[in-house]
Amino acid sequence: MSSCLFFILQMIGRECVRWVWPNDTWQKAVGLGYVIIHFILPLLMICSLYISIFCMLSKKMKENALNSRNSTRNSLNSFVLAKRNTLITLFIVVVCFVICWSQNQVIFFLYNIGYNIDFTSTYGHYTVFMIFLNCTVNPFIYLIKYREYQLALRELITCNRNRDRATEVSGITFQSHDVATS
């Protein structure tokens, strides 16, 4: 029998037979720890970062309102729009994260507290697929929500290679010079 960090793997010859936990408390603690590290903490990080962005936009909006003599109505409206878009994007990203990750985390937690879960079933494979799907869904969310992403994708797809074209992203103009191939 070889000992690992949290559990013991019972070996017969060169074949793994089954997982043996030192006791039920260890299994439940590891299951809870796994869910916290792989689901709860990332969810809290996503929310806290977006809330930080949202607060920064609110602060900038208030600063612009106080300096209303120097600011234009368009800049104030752009902050309101950015704040709204950030809030909507936050909501969509968090909902997708919860939908994609929660099912797998729930069945893993249920397994660790003693329920008989078949991870090789179709549903078990589906929950793993959903986790992989979450890794690819965010670029599509941003593509749907932000015009800059749409323009960049359109340019990438059409292979737009005009000489000396100017690209504007968030009010900043970038000048690119394509090199002619011989």
N, C-alpha and C positions, 0 to 999 in steps of 0.2 A: 504494500500500500504506500503510495507516495503522497506527501502532504503538500498542499498549495496554500495560497494566502488565506482564503476564506472558506475553502471547502476541501474535501478529500475526494480524490478520484480513485475508485477501486479498480485495480488492474489484475487481470488474470492472464498470465502470459504476456502477450503484446496487445491484448484486446481490452478496450474500455468497456466496463460493464454498466456502471451507473454512477451518478453523483451521490455522494453520501455526505450530508452536512453533520458537523459535530453535534448539533442539536437544532430544534425548531427555532429557537430564538435567533441563532446565527442566520438561518435561512431567511427569516422575516426581516432581520436588520439589513442584510445585504440587498434583499428585494426592495425595501424602502429606500435605502441609500442609492441604489441604481436609478430608481424613479426620480429621486430628488436631483441627482447629478445630471441625468440625461433628459429630463423633461421640465421639472420645476425651475431649476436654475437658469437654463436657456430662455424659458418663457419670461422669467423675471428680468433677465438681461435685455431681451428684446423690448419689453415694455418700458424699462427704465431709460434705455437709450432713446427711444422715440419720445418719451415724455420729456427728456432733457432737450431734445430738438424742438419740441412743441413749446417748452418754456422759453427757450432762447428766441424763438420767433415772436412769442408774446412780448418779451422784453424789448426786442427791436421795434415792434409795432408801437409800444407805449413810448419809446424814445422818439420815434418819428412823430407821434401825435403831439408830444411836448414841444418838439421843434417844428411845429406845423407851419410857421412862417417860412422856414427854409425848405420844407419838404413839399412835394407835389401830391396831389390827390392820387395819382397813378402809383407812386411808390407805396403809399399807405394801402391801397387796394391790392398791390402785389403781395404785401405781407399777409393780409387777410386771406388771400387766395392760397399762399404757401402754407399758412397755418391750417386751413381747411383740408388741403391736399395731404398734408402730413398726417392729420388725424384720420382721414379716410384710409390712407395707405397703411397706417399703423393697425387699424382695425382689420383690414384685409389680410395683412401678413400674419397677425396673431391668430385670426380665425383659421387660416390655412395651416399654420403650425399646429394648432390644437387638433384640428381634424386629422392631419396626417400622422401625428405622433401619439395621440391619446389612446387609440385602440390597442396598439402594441404595448404601451406602457401599462395599461390596465390589465391585459392578460398576463403580462410578465409578473406584475405585482400579485395578481390572484394566484398564479402558480407558486410564488414564494410564500404565500400565507396558507398554502395547503390545498388549493383546488387542483384537480387533475386536468391539465391543459395539454392538448396535443399541438405542439408547435409545427408539426409537419403537415397539418391539415390545410385545406385550401384557405381557410380564414387566417391561419397562422402566416401563410405565405403572402396573403393579401395585406396584412398589417405591416410586413417588412417592405412590400412594394410601396405602400403609402409613405413610409419613411424615406425611401429613395425618391419618391415623387416630390417630397418637400424640398429636397436639394435642388430641384429644377424649377420649381414654381415661382420663386421670387423674381427672376428676370422677366417673366411674363406679366407679373403684377406691375412691375415698373414700366414695362412696355405699354401696357394698357393705360396706366395712369399719367405718364409724363410724355409730353410732346418731344422733348429732347431725345428720348430713347427711340421714339418712333422715327424721327428724322435720321438718327444714326443708323438704325436698321435699314431704312429705305436706301440710304446711301451705300451701305454695305451690300445689300442685295443687288442694286442696280449697277454696282461697280462704277459709280459716278467719278470719273477721273478728269474733270475739267482743269485746265491750267489756271493757276492763281485764283482758286476759288476761296471765298471767305465763308467760314462756318461760324454761326453765332450760337452759343450755348450759355444760357442764363445771363444774357446781357454782355458777355465777353466775346469779342470777335477774334477768331484764330485764323491766320492766313496760312494756307498750305500751298506748297509749290511741288507739283508732280515732276519727277524727272523723266524725261523722254527716253525711251529705250531704243537702242540702235539695232 
